[in-house]
Amino acid sequence: MRQRPQTASGVTFLTMEDEHGLVNVIVWRDVAETYRRVLLESELLGIHGRWEALNGVCHLIASRLLDMSELLGGLDVRSRDFH
């Protein structure tokens, strides 16, 4: 899930999920601009960054975004809408 609220001064917030659960990711404006295509078009997104934990709240501060979509091979990755 990707969010970029107008009140966030260009910061993009991602919620990523893996086999361990959910993680909140913060993508600062300069990182989002550098990796814009990867951020918007990747079907499988890899993130390098710094883990930050403060007062029980944990975030990953992104420094590099990777398009890892080729690892999906022939899997069907279309979005499923359940309405």
Secondary structure, 3 states (H helix, E strand, C coil): CEECCHHHCCCEEEEEEECCEEEEEEECHHHHHHCHHHHHHCCCEEEEEEEEEECCEEEEEEEEEEECHHHHCCCCCCCCCCC
